């Protein structure tokens, strides 16, 4: 048996499916057979929950046939057949059927599992406009709570009403709610109250004929409802086989989580014998729970709604905990701060860049600064801060020569990066100068009686920080001298790791313009600037060269034997992994073993085609689980134990990414004297 680490249930995930069975014009036996076939396929694929279309057992577009006793009896027979077949299958089914109760016919969703019907939920909102005439046949379930329905021999009496949540006794996070088609077109969808009552997965059984533009409308509603209710939303619309007397059907199936599309079906599919189809995705219930704990308005809404959890019945069932490795049926982005979709990526880059530019422009106005002072190393972060500064000056109508750029070579400064710094400052038209910090550094090291001051090649942390500290000292004094404001260069990734010297330019400044931007996003922002012609061709060429450089602090001389430069990622781990860890800690608060599970699924496969073609080379590597664990343990130690005191003293800077920030005045507030013990023990206890 695989280690529990690989189990979806142990990771608090539920595999759901939206089913598109071949429909019929009221042939309930055929509809039951199609549902059973899809149930068996879903069982083989490890699904926990399947959502079928509205009236999937009865047939939707059969008009007055709904009111025929023979049709109603056929529906009950179909329910018995599906329930019996479910006895040896794992998934819970949500199927649609028209059921009579107390002389009224209801359009219902039935939850079926383990050979029995768990409960019946009637549709609340019945459309009776344009092409719809549901009130001709059906009664609304509005206000019907705490009731039961007798489904006859072989099934018996089961709960009936709109006040039901279905919850697994042995998987407390497997809790779902059902609504039907028009319910989520209403201004007050029943799923809103269902989510406030505790449902993590909201399901919609829909018939929903297709007209031009309706697929976009459905997607918009699914996205909005899953985001608004901090839930997953599973939607299934009727497909090929329903009557086309006046309408047509496309079979749209979608699964959303927190407003994000996980998977959707191909529409208008007519395969051999109208082959049934499933779209499958794994819902991260832990992520949903954590989102709700952060989303205080969610609890406020529950209070305003009279605490729906006190009015809903929780219909329990035993599902069974699956410890097998079922893989992962969802795409995990390797770069969670950066969308895979090129259009969304460009939109995000546009917003991020302009947030930084406008933040800096406002600070310059408020400070009445005559100049902007920045240290330019020729590395990634100072490059990005400088091009943001140039654009801010353009927007303010001020000359770029009011930007005072200083390159300050030290003992390990490479000729390539120094040349890049000079070339970029000249291309942008800023006022450029060079201050060689080595004489002052030698003097300081000698005054401290450091071995290097006596001519010995000792390159310890003091040797490094003397150089970093002197650069910052110069910048602040230059700002004093020339009426300036010191622009910080440190990014979110460095601040998360504490990979910055306390009190120097990557941690301390007058304005930390990069503090809300992770390293991986900075790389894409610079590429976006090049691709969208934010500057001129000469600047673009320099920016491209800087992107290709090794990330290095250049504080220790190159290896005398190999010539290798000091490598940041060799010391703290790949920024791609560290940004992945930071996203799931800051944005979602997931435990480290869960983050490792997601990272392993994102990074274990180096096969071609797993990432967009324009992603950088580090997208094409693979990391196995031991490597991920190694760097995750170091991330946790740095983030939770050794670095918060640096973040607690951060200067102002704009929040950029919804993925989180580390400002002590914003997203992340934590004690500076915390410990990483709990997180490291969680890794030890839950990872192989």
Rosetta blueprint (number, residue, H / E / L):
1 X L
2 X L
3 X L
4 X H
5 X H
6 X H
7 X E
8 X L
9 X L
10 X L
11 X L
12 X L
13 X E
14 X E
15 X E
16 X E
17 X E
18 X E
19 X E
20 X E
21 X L
22 X L
23 X L
24 X L
25 X L
26 X L
27 X L
28 X H
29 X H
30 X H
31 X H
32 X H
33 X H
34 X H
35 X H
36 X H
37 X H
38 X H
39 X H
40 X H
41 X H
42 X H
43 X H
44 X H
45 X L
46 X L
47 X L
48 X L
49 X E
50 X E
51 X E
52 X L
53 X L
54 X L
55 X L
56 X L
57 X L
58 X L
59 X L
60 X L
61 X L
62 X L
63 X H
64 X H
65 X H
66 X H
67 X H
68 X L
69 X H
70 X H
71 X H
72 X H
73 X H
74 X H
75 X H
76 X H
77 X H
78 X H
79 X H
80 X H
81 X H
82 X H
83 X H
84 X H
85 X H
86 X H
87 X H
88 X H
89 X L
90 X L
91 X L
92 X E
93 X E
94 X E
95 X E
96 X E
97 X E
98 X E
99 X E
100 X E
101 X E
102 X L
103 X L
104 X E
105 X E
106 X E
107 X E
108 X E
109 X E
110 X E
111 X E
112 X E
113 X E
114 X L
115 X L
116 X E
117 X E
118 X E
119 X E
120 X E
121 X E
122 X E
123 X L
124 X L
125 X L
126 X L
127 X L
128 X L
129 X L
130 X L
131 X L
132 X L
133 X L
134 X H
135 X H
136 X H
137 X L
138 X L
139 X L
140 X L
141 X L
142 X L
143 X L
144 X L
145 X L
146 X L
147 X E
148 X E
149 X E
150 X E
151 X L
152 X L
153 X L
154 X L
155 X L
156 X L
157 X E
158 X E
159 X E
160 X E
161 X L
162 X L
163 X L
164 X E
165 X E
166 X E
167 X E
168 X E
169 X L
170 X L
171 X L
172 X L
173 X L
174 X L
175 X E
176 X E
177 X E
178 X E
179 X E
180 X E
181 X H
182 X H
183 X H
184 X H
185 X L
186 X L
187 X L
188 X L
189 X L
190 X H
191 X H
192 X H
193 X H
194 X H
195 X H
196 X H
197 X L
198 X L
199 X L
200 X L
201 X E
202 X E
203 X E
204 X E
205 X E
206 X E
207 X L
208 X L
209 X L
210 X L
211 X L
212 X L
213 X L
214 X H
215 X H
216 X H
217 X H
218 X H
219 X H
220 X H
221 X H
222 X H
223 X H
224 X H
225 X H
226 X H
227 X H
228 X H
229 X L
230 X L
231 X L
232 X E
233 X E
234 X E
235 X E
236 X E
237 X E
238 X L
239 X L
240 X L
241 X L
242 X L
243 X L
244 X L
245 X L
246 X L
247 X L
248 X L
249 X L
250 X L
251 X L
252 X L
253 X E
254 X E
255 X E
256 X E
257 X E
258 X L
259 X L
260 X E
261 X E
262 X E
263 X E
264 X E
265 X L
266 X L
267 X L
268 X L
269 X L
270 X L
271 X L
272 X H
273 X H
274 X H
275 X L
276 X L
277 X E
278 X E
279 X E
280 X E
281 X E
282 X E
283 X E
284 X E
285 X H
286 X H
287 X H
288 X H
289 X H
290 X H
291 X H
292 X H
293 X H
294 X H
295 X L
296 X H
297 X H
298 X H
299 X H
300 X H
301 X H
302 X H
303 X H
304 X H
305 X L
306 X L
307 X L
308 X H
309 X H
310 X H
311 X L
312 X L
313 X E
314 X E
315 X E
316 X E
317 X E
318 X L
319 X L
320 X L
321 X L
322 X L
323 X L
324 X L
325 X E
326 X L
327 X L
328 X L
329 X L
330 X L
331 X L
332 X L
333 X L
334 X L
335 X L
336 X L
337 X L
338 X L
339 X L
340 X L
341 X L
342 X H
343 X H
344 X H
345 X H
346 X H
347 X H
348 X H
349 X H
350 X H
351 X H
352 X H
353 X H
354 X H
355 X H
356 X H
357 X H
358 X H
359 X H
360 X H
361 X H
362 X H
363 X H
364 X H
365 X H
366 X H
367 X H
368 X L
369 X L
370 X L
371 X E
372 X E
373 X E
374 X E
375 X E
376 X L
377 X L
378 X L
379 X L
380 X H
381 X H
382 X H
383 X H
384 X H
385 X H
386 X H
387 X H
388 X H
389 X H
390 X H
391 X H
392 X H
393 X H
394 X H
395 X H
396 X H
397 X L
398 X L
399 X L
400 X H
401 X H
402 X H
403 X E
404 X E
405 X E
406 X E
407 X E
408 X L
409 X L
410 X L
411 X L
412 X L
413 X L
414 X L
415 X H
416 X H
417 X H
418 X H
419 X H
420 X H
421 X H
422 X H
423 X H
424 X H
425 X H
426 X H
427 X H
428 X H
429 X L
430 X L
431 X E
432 X E
433 X E
434 X E
435 X L
436 X L
437 X L
438 X H
439 X H
440 X H
441 X H
442 X H
443 X H
444 X H
445 X H
446 X H
447 X H
448 X L
449 X L
450 X L
451 X H
452 X H
453 X H
454 X H
455 X L
456 X L
457 X L
458 X L
459 X L
460 X L
461 X H
462 X H
463 X H
464 X H
465 X H
466 X H
467 X H
468 X H
469 X H
470 X H
471 X H
472 X H
473 X H
474 X H
475 X H
476 X H
477 X H
478 X H
479 X H
480 X H
481 X H
482 X L
483 X L
484 X E
485 X E
486 X E
487 X E
488 X L
489 X L
490 X L
491 X L
492 X H
493 X H
494 X H
495 X H
496 X H
497 X H
498 X L
499 X L
500 X L
501 X L
502 X L
503 X L
504 X L
505 X L
506 X L
507 X L
508 X L
509 X L
510 X L
511 X E
512 X L
513 X L
514 X L
515 X L
516 X L
517 X L
518 X L
519 X H
520 X H
521 X H
522 X H
523 X H
524 X H
525 X H
526 X H
527 X H
528 X H
529 X H
530 X H
531 X H
532 X L
533 X L
534 X L
535 X L
536 X L
537 X H
538 X H
539 X H
540 X H
541 X H
542 X H
543 X H
544 X H
545 X H
546 X H
547 X H
548 X L
549 X L
550 X L
551 X L
552 X L
553 X L
554 X L
555 X L
556 X L
557 X L
558 X L
559 X L
560 X L
561 X L
562 X L
563 X L
564 X L
565 X L
566 X L
567 X L
568 X H
569 X H
570 X H
571 X H
572 X H
573 X L
574 X L
575 X H
576 X H
577 X H
578 X H
579 X H
580 X H
581 X H
582 X H
583 X H
584 X H
585 X H
586 X H
587 X L
588 X L
589 X L
590 X L
591 X L
592 X H
593 X H
594 X H
595 X H
596 X H
597 X H
598 X H
599 X H
600 X H
601 X H
602 X H
603 X H
604 X L
605 X L
606 X L
607 X L
608 X L
609 X L
610 X L
611 X L
612 X L
613 X L
614 X L
615 X L
616 X L
617 X H
618 X H
619 X H
620 X H
621 X L
622 X L
623 X L
624 X L
625 X H
626 X H
627 X H
628 X H
629 X H
630 X H
631 X H
632 X H
633 X H
634 X H
635 X H
636 X H
637 X H
638 X H
639 X H
640 X H
641 X H
642 X H
643 X L
644 X H
645 X H
646 X H
647 X H
648 X L
649 X L
650 X L
651 X L
652 X L
653 X L
654 X L
655 X L
656 X L
657 X L
658 X L
659 X L
660 X L
661 X L
662 X L
663 X L
664 X L
665 X L
666 X L
667 X L
668 X L
669 X L
670 X L
671 X L
672 X L
673 X L
674 X L
675 X L
676 X L
677 X H
678 X H
679 X H
680 X H
681 X H
682 X H
683 X H
684 X H
685 X H
686 X H
687 X L
688 X L
